[in-house]
Amino acid sequence: PPKAIPRNRIRPRVGAKTEKAIDARIFAFQEMARDIVSGIDGSRRTEAEDGKTDKALNYLRKAYDYVRPKRLRIAVAPFEQDNIKIAKAVADEFNASLFAALIRVGGGRYDLMARSHLKGLIADMQQTGAWDAAAGNPINALLANAGKVDVLLWGLIRVDGQWALMSCSAVRIDGRVVAQTLPQRLKLSPD
């Protein structure tokens, strides 16, 4: 009889080489998630230890009626086709994998926002002109208008042959980068 596959690893039967590539990809996204969570947790400890927040953060909280939730709200920004050299579907798969890894690594400490929520927000900002008014800094415009997002994860993908190099920055509502992952090599085709 065939061996039972553990529930947490149910996936179609594939060759050993493909299985190894899939495991490497999962490991890469978990490493990115660990770096992000570590940076976010570190920034919260620093703020709590010094007992104060800076003037910019206080201004943003007042200007946008921002009330800090019990759990931080984190969103993964979608990739735009114009900014990536791989298929949009592959980039979206990378974001979904990072999102899944954040759920596992975060252990329920964070509220993770769906990527589709940000797509709607970006579309609205483009229609209302807020995106163009950002004058080359759409991240700050997105953060300022997101209201319900405390940390935005913004990814970067470069292509090197059959590999994608992906890194990610975690940016707080006040514009501070609280985490930056090392680039992870991801095979574009696991076969």
Salt bridges, closest charged atoms under 4 A:
GLU19 OE2 - ARG9 NH2 2.78
GLU19 OE2 - ARG11 NH2 2.61
ASP23 OD1 - ARG9 NH2 3.06
ASP23 OD1 - ARG11 NH2 2.90
GLU31 OE2 - ARG34 NH1 2.73
ASP41 OD2 - ARG109 NH2 3.10
GLU47 OE2 - ARG61 NH2 3.63
GLU47 OE2 - ARG68 NH1 2.48
GLU47 OE1 - ARG172 NH1 3.27
ASP54 OD2 - ARG176 NH2 2.19
ASP92 OD1 - LYS88 NZ 2.86
GLU93 OE2 - ARG25 NH1 2.87
ASP111 OD1 - ARG71 NH2 2.20
ASP150 OD2 - ARG73 NE 3.25
ASP160 OD2 - ARG185 NH1 3.79
ASP174 OD2 - ARG172 NH2 2.78
ASP174 OD2 - ARG176 NE 2.96
